[in-house]
Amino acid sequence: MVEWTKLGILGKGSYSTIYLASLVFSTKQDSNVLIVAMKSSSLPFAVASMQKERNILELFMRCEEIIQCYFHQYAFQRG
């Protein structure tokens, strides 16, 4: 199971907000915590926009000048 908590805002733009977040991966044996940047948007076209951004980031994989995206997940939240 994965639980996440928004820790603060790293940046905000016209289409989305980037949060500093902690992800806690719990198993029966132990828990691991990762600190990540999480992008969030409430706009109707947000998923398509984020998929396009992900495709562009894949073109620059292993480029030292570009912050890497190591994993992605799309989630829908109510409220």
N, CA, C and O atoms as a GROMACS GRO file, in nm:
protein
  316
    1MET      N    1   0.084  -0.118   0.000
    1MET     CA    2   0.000   0.000   0.000
    1MET      C    3   0.088   0.124   0.000
    1MET      O    4   0.194   0.126   0.063
    2VAL      N    5   0.044   0.229  -0.071
    2VAL     CA    6   0.119   0.353  -0.079
    2VAL      C    7   0.033   0.466  -0.023
    2VAL      O    8  -0.083   0.482  -0.061
    3GLU      N    9   0.091   0.543   0.065
    3GLU     CA   10   0.025   0.662   0.117
    3GLU      C   11   0.114   0.782   0.086
    3GLU      O   12   0.236   0.772   0.092
    4TRP      N   13   0.052   0.896   0.052
    4TRP     CA   14   0.131   1.014   0.024
    4TRP      C   15   0.077   1.133   0.100
    4TRP      O   16  -0.041   1.141   0.134
    5THR      N   17   0.168   1.227   0.127
    5THR     CA   18   0.134   1.348   0.199
    5THR      C   19   0.202   1.466   0.131
    5THR      O   20   0.322   1.462   0.105
    6LYS      N   21   0.126   1.570   0.101
    6LYS     CA   22   0.184   1.692   0.046
    6LYS      C   23   0.256   1.766   0.157
    6LYS      O   24   0.198   1.791   0.263
    7LEU      N   25   0.384   1.800   0.135
    7LEU     CA   26   0.464   1.868   0.236
    7LEU      C   27   0.473   2.018   0.213
    7LEU      O   28   0.493   2.095   0.307
    8GLY      N   29   0.457   2.061   0.089
    8GLY     CA   30   0.466   2.203   0.056
    8GLY      C   31   0.463   2.224  -0.093
    8GLY      O   32   0.475   2.128  -0.170
    9ILE      N   33   0.447   2.347  -0.136
    9ILE     CA   34   0.443   2.380  -0.278
    9ILE      C   35   0.584   2.417  -0.326
    9ILE      O   36   0.650   2.502  -0.266
   10LEU      N   37   0.628   2.353  -0.433
   10LEU     CA   38   0.757   2.386  -0.494
   10LEU      C   39   0.740   2.491  -0.602
   10LEU      O   40   0.829   2.574  -0.623
   11GLY      N   41   0.626   2.489  -0.671
   11GLY     CA   42   0.601   2.585  -0.777
   11GLY      C   43   0.458   2.576  -0.826
   11GLY      O   44   0.390   2.475  -0.807
   12LYS      N   45   0.414   2.684  -0.888
   12LYS     CA   46   0.277   2.689  -0.937
   12LYS      C   47   0.275   2.762  -1.070
   12LYS      O   48   0.338   2.868  -1.086
   13GLY      N   49   0.202   2.705  -1.166
   13GLY     CA   50   0.192   2.766  -1.297
   13GLY      C   51   0.047   2.779  -1.340
   13GLY      O   52  -0.044   2.761  -1.259
   14SER      N   53   0.026   2.809  -1.466
   14SER     CA   54  -0.109   2.828  -1.518
   14SER      C   55  -0.189   2.699  -1.519
   14SER      O   56  -0.311   2.702  -1.499
   15TYR      N   57  -0.123   2.586  -1.542
   15TYR     CA   58  -0.194   2.460  -1.560
   15TYR      C   59  -0.184   2.364  -1.443
   15TYR      O   60  -0.268   2.276  -1.429
   16SER      N   61  -0.081   2.378  -1.359
   16SER     CA   62  -0.062   2.279  -1.253
   16SER      C   63   0.018   2.336  -1.137
   16SER      O   64   0.071   2.447  -1.143
   17THR      N   65   0.024   2.258  -1.031
   17THR     CA   66   0.102   2.291  -0.912
   17THR      C   67   0.197   2.174  -0.886
   17THR      O   68   0.157   2.058  -0.897
   18ILE      N   69   0.322   2.204  -0.850
   18ILE     CA   70   0.419   2.102  -0.816
   18ILE      C   71   0.438   2.104  -0.665
   18ILE      O   72   0.468   2.208  -0.606
   19TYR      N   73   0.419   1.989  -0.603
   19TYR     CA   74   0.429   1.976  -0.458
   19TYR      C   75   0.551   1.893  -0.420
   19TYR      O   76   0.591   1.803  -0.494
   20LEU      N   77   0.609   1.924  -0.306
   20LEU     CA   78   0.703   1.835  -0.240
   20LEU      C   79   0.616   1.738  -0.161
   20LEU      O   80   0.529   1.781  -0.085
   21ALA      N   81   0.637   1.609  -0.178
   21ALA     CA   82   0.550   1.511  -0.114
   21ALA      C   83   0.633   1.395  -0.061
   21ALA      O   84   0.743   1.369  -0.108
   22SER      N   85   0.577   1.327   0.038
   22SER     CA   86   0.640   1.205   0.088
   22SER      C   87   0.550   1.088   0.050
   22SER      O   88   0.428   1.094   0.066
   23LEU      N   89   0.612   0.983   0.001
   23LEU     CA   90   0.542   0.859  -0.032
   23LEU      C   91   0.588   0.753   0.066
   23LEU      O   92   0.708   0.734   0.084
   24VAL      N   93   0.495   0.685   0.128
   24VAL     CA   94   0.528   0.578   0.222
   24VAL      C   95   0.478   0.446   0.161
   24VAL      O   96   0.358   0.427   0.142
   25PHE      N   97   0.572   0.357   0.132
   25PHE     CA   98   0.540   0.224   0.080
   25PHE      C   99   0.545   0.126   0.196
   25PHE      O  100   0.652   0.100   0.250
   26SER      N  101   0.433   0.073   0.234
   26SER     CA  102   0.426  -0.018   0.349
   26SER      C  103   0.408  -0.162   0.302
   26SER      O  104   0.326  -0.192   0.215
   27THR      N  105   0.486  -0.249   0.362
   27THR     CA  106   0.470  -0.392   0.342
   27THR      C  107   0.452  -0.455   0.480
   27THR      O  108   0.456  -0.386   0.582
   28LYS      N  109   0.432  -0.585   0.483
   28LYS     CA  110   0.417  -0.652   0.612
   28LYS      C  111   0.545  -0.645   0.694
   28LYS      O  112   0.540  -0.645   0.817
   29GLN      N  113   0.660  -0.639   0.626
   29GLN     CA  114   0.788  -0.640   0.696
   29GLN      C  115   0.836  -0.500   0.737
   29GLN      O  116   0.886  -0.483   0.848
   30ASP      N  117   0.820  -0.400   0.649
   30ASP     CA  118   0.875  -0.267   0.678
   30ASP      C  119   0.808  -0.159   0.595
   30ASP      O  120   0.717  -0.185   0.516
   31SER      N  121   0.855  -0.037   0.614
   31SER     CA  122   0.806   0.078   0.538
   31SER      C  123   0.924   0.154   0.480
   31SER      O  124   1.028   0.166   0.543
   32ASN      N  125   0.906   0.205   0.359
   32ASN     CA  126   1.006   0.288   0.294
   32ASN      C  127   0.945   0.423   0.263
   32ASN      O  128   0.830   0.430   0.219
   33VAL      N  129   1.020   0.530   0.285
   33VAL     CA  130   0.972   0.665   0.259
   33VAL      C  131   1.056   0.728   0.149
   33VAL      O  132   1.179   0.724   0.154
   34LEU      N  133   0.990   0.785   0.050
   34LEU     CA  134   1.057   0.860  -0.056
   34LEU      C  135   1.006   1.003  -0.053
   34LEU      O  136   0.887   1.027  -0.031
   35ILE      N  137   1.096   1.097  -0.075
   35ILE     CA  138   1.057   1.238  -0.091
   35ILE      C  139   1.060   1.265  -0.241
   35ILE      O  140   1.162   1.244  -0.306
   36VAL      N  141   0.949   1.312  -0.295
   36VAL     CA  142   0.934   1.328  -0.439
   36VAL      C  143   0.870   1.462  -0.472
   36VAL      O  144   0.816   1.530  -0.384
   37ALA      N  145   0.877   1.500  -0.599
   37ALA     CA  146   0.801   1.611  -0.651
   37ALA      C  147   0.677   1.552  -0.718
   37ALA      O  148   0.687   1.456  -0.794
   38MET      N  149   0.562   1.608  -0.689
   38MET     CA  150   0.435   1.555  -0.741
   38MET      C  151   0.362   1.668  -0.814
   38MET      O  152   0.346   1.777  -0.760
   39LYS      N  153   0.320   1.641  -0.935
   39LYS     CA  154   0.249   1.740  -1.016
   39LYS      C  155   0.099   1.714  -1.005
   39LYS      O  156   0.053   1.600  -1.016
   40SER      N  157   0.023   1.821  -0.984
   40SER     CA  158  -0.121   1.809  -0.966
   40SER      C  159  -0.192   1.916  -1.047
   40SER      O  160  -0.144   2.029  -1.059
   41SER      N  161  -0.307   1.880  -1.104
   41SER     CA  162  -0.386   1.975  -1.181
   41SER      C  163  -0.533   1.942  -1.169
   41SER      O  164  -0.571   1.825  -1.157
   42SER      N  165  -0.617   2.045  -1.172
   42SER     CA  166  -0.761   2.022  -1.166
   42SER      C  167  -0.827   2.053  -1.300
   42SER      O  168  -0.950   2.054  -1.309
   43LEU      N  169  -0.748   2.077  -1.402
   43LEU     CA  170  -0.803   2.110  -1.534
   43LEU      C  171  -0.847   1.984  -1.607
   43LEU      O  172  -0.787   1.879  -1.589
   44PRO      N  173  -0.952   1.994  -1.690
   44PRO     CA  174  -1.005   1.876  -1.758
   44PRO      C  175  -0.907   1.810  -1.855
   44PRO      O  176  -0.915   1.689  -1.877
   45PHE      N  177  -0.815   1.885  -1.911
   45PHE     CA  178  -0.720   1.827  -2.007
   45PHE      C  179  -0.586   1.791  -1.940
   45PHE      O  180  -0.488   1.767  -2.010
   46ALA      N  181  -0.582   1.786  -1.810
   46ALA     CA  182  -0.457   1.767  -1.737
   46ALA      C  183  -0.389   1.634  -1.769
   46ALA      O  184  -0.267   1.632  -1.787
   47VAL      N  185  -0.462   1.525  -1.776
   47VAL     CA  186  -0.399   1.395  -1.800
   47VAL      C  187  -0.330   1.393  -1.936
   47VAL      O  188  -0.217   1.345  -1.947
   48ALA      N  189  -0.397   1.443  -2.039
   48ALA     CA  190  -0.335   1.447  -2.172
   48ALA      C  191  -0.210   1.534  -2.171
   48ALA      O  192  -0.110   1.500  -2.234
   49SER      N  193  -0.216   1.646  -2.101
   49SER     CA  194  -0.102   1.736  -2.092
   49SER      C  195   0.015   1.670  -2.020
   49SER      O  196   0.130   1.682  -2.063
   50MET      N  197  -0.014   1.600  -1.912
   50MET     CA  198   0.092   1.533  -1.836
   50MET      C  199   0.151   1.416  -1.915
   50MET      O  200   0.271   1.389  -1.905
   51GLN      N  201   0.069   1.346  -1.991
   51GLN     CA  202   0.121   1.238  -2.076
   51GLN      C  203   0.214   1.293  -2.182
   51GLN      O  204   0.317   1.233  -2.211
   52LYS      N  205   0.178   1.406  -2.240
   52LYS     CA  206   0.264   1.470  -2.341
   52LYS      C  207   0.397   1.511  -2.278
   52LYS      O  208   0.503   1.491  -2.338
   53GLU      N  209   0.392   1.569  -2.158
   53GLU     CA  210   0.514   1.609  -2.089
   53GLU      C  211   0.600   1.487  -2.058
   53GLU      O  212   0.722   1.492  -2.073
   54ARG      N  213   0.539   1.379  -2.017
   54ARG     CA  214   0.612   1.255  -1.988
   54ARG      C  215   0.684   1.204  -2.114
   54ARG      O  216   0.799   1.162  -2.106
   55ASN      N  217   0.616   1.208  -2.228
   55ASN     CA  218   0.676   1.164  -2.354
   55ASN      C  219   0.797   1.251  -2.390
   55ASN      O  220   0.898   1.200  -2.439
   56ILE      N  221   0.788   1.380  -2.364
   56ILE     CA  222   0.901   1.469  -2.392
   56ILE      C  223   1.017   1.439  -2.298
   56ILE      O  224   1.132   1.435  -2.342
   57LEU      N  225   0.988   1.418  -2.170
   57LEU     CA  226   1.094   1.385  -2.074
   57LEU      C  227   1.166   1.256  -2.110
   57LEU      O  228   1.286   1.243  -2.087
   58GLU      N  229   1.093   1.159  -2.167
   58GLU     CA  230   1.156   1.033  -2.208
   58GLU      C  231   1.261   1.054  -2.316
   58GLU      O  232   1.356   0.977  -2.326
   59LEU      N  233   1.244   1.159  -2.399
   59LEU     CA  234   1.343   1.189  -2.503
   59LEU      C  235   1.476   1.232  -2.443
   59LEU      O  236   1.581   1.217  -2.506
   60PHE      N  237   1.474   1.286  -2.320
   60PHE     CA  238   1.594   1.337  -2.255
   60PHE      C  239   1.642   1.247  -2.141
   60PHE      O  240   1.715   1.292  -2.052
   61MET      N  241   1.601   1.121  -2.144
   61MET     CA  242   1.643   1.028  -2.040
   61MET      C  243   1.795   1.020  -2.036
   61MET      O  244   1.860   1.012  -2.140
   62ARG      N  245   1.850   1.021  -1.917
   62ARG     CA  246   1.993   1.015  -1.890
   62ARG      C  247   2.068   1.144  -1.923
   62ARG      O  248   2.190   1.147  -1.918
   63CYS      N  249   1.998   1.250  -1.955
   63CYS     CA  250   2.060   1.380  -1.979
   63CYS      C  251   2.084   1.445  -1.843
   63CYS      O  252   1.989   1.467  -1.767
   64GLU      N  253   2.208   1.476  -1.811
   64GLU     CA  254   2.242   1.527  -1.678
   64GLU      C  255   2.184   1.665  -1.650
   64GLU      O  256   2.169   1.702  -1.534
   65GLU      N  257   2.151   1.742  -1.752
   65GLU     CA  258   2.100   1.877  -1.734
   65GLU      C  259   1.948   1.880  -1.708
   65GLU      O  260   1.894   1.985  -1.674
   66ILE      N  261   1.879   1.767  -1.725
   66ILE     CA  262   1.734   1.758  -1.711
   66ILE      C  263   1.701   1.674  -1.588
   66ILE      O  264   1.756   1.565  -1.570
   67ILE      N  265   1.612   1.724  -1.503
   67ILE     CA  266   1.565   1.646  -1.389
   67ILE      C  267   1.491   1.524  -1.443
   67ILE      O  268   1.404   1.537  -1.529
   68GLN      N  269   1.525   1.408  -1.392
   68GLN     CA  270   1.469   1.284  -1.444
   68GLN      C  271   1.336   1.247  -1.378
   68GLN      O  272   1.312   1.279  -1.261
   69CYS      N  273   1.253   1.182  -1.455
   69CYS     CA  274   1.128   1.126  -1.404
   69CYS      C  275   1.149   0.976  -1.388
   69CYS      O  276   1.164   0.906  -1.488
   70TYR      N  277   1.152   0.928  -1.266
   70TYR     CA  278   1.183   0.787  -1.241
   70TYR      C  279   1.060   0.699  -1.239
   70TYR      O  280   1.070   0.578  -1.264
   71PHE      N  281   0.945   0.755  -1.210
   71PHE     CA  282   0.821   0.680  -1.217
   71PHE      C  283   0.706   0.778  -1.229
   71PHE      O  284   0.719   0.896  -1.198
   72HIS      N  285   0.593   0.728  -1.274
   72HIS     CA  286   0.475   0.814  -1.284
   72HIS      C  287   0.351   0.730  -1.253
   72HIS      O  288   0.349   0.608  -1.270
   73GLN      N  289   0.251   0.800  -1.209
   73GLN     CA  290   0.124   0.736  -1.178
   73GLN      C  291   0.016   0.842  -1.191
   73GLN      O  292   0.033   0.954  -1.143
   74TYR      N  293  -0.092   0.807  -1.255
   74TYR     CA  294  -0.205   0.899  -1.265
   74TYR      C  295  -0.310   0.856  -1.165
   74TYR      O  296  -0.349   0.740  -1.159
   75ALA      N  297  -0.354   0.951  -1.087
   75ALA     CA  298  -0.455   0.922  -0.985
   75ALA      C  299  -0.559   1.032  -0.988
   75ALA      O  300  -0.528   1.149  -1.015
   76PHE      N  301  -0.681   0.995  -0.961
   76PHE     CA  302  -0.791   1.091  -0.955
   76PHE      C  303  -0.839   1.099  -0.812
   76PHE      O  304  -0.863   0.998  -0.748
   77GLN      N  305  -0.852   1.221  -0.764
   77GLN     CA  306  -0.888   1.243  -0.625
   77GLN      C  307  -1.016   1.327  -0.620
   77GLN      O  308  -1.033   1.421  -0.698
   78ARG      N  309  -1.103   1.292  -0.531
   78ARG     CA  310  -1.225   1.370  -0.512
   78ARG      C  311  -1.206   1.465  -0.395
   78ARG      O  312  -1.146   1.429  -0.294
   79GLY      N  313  -1.259   1.587  -0.410
   79GLY     CA  314  -1.252   1.681  -0.299
   79GLY      C  315  -1.126   1.760  -0.295
   79GLY      O  316  -1.108   1.844  -0.206
   0.00000   0.00000   0.00000
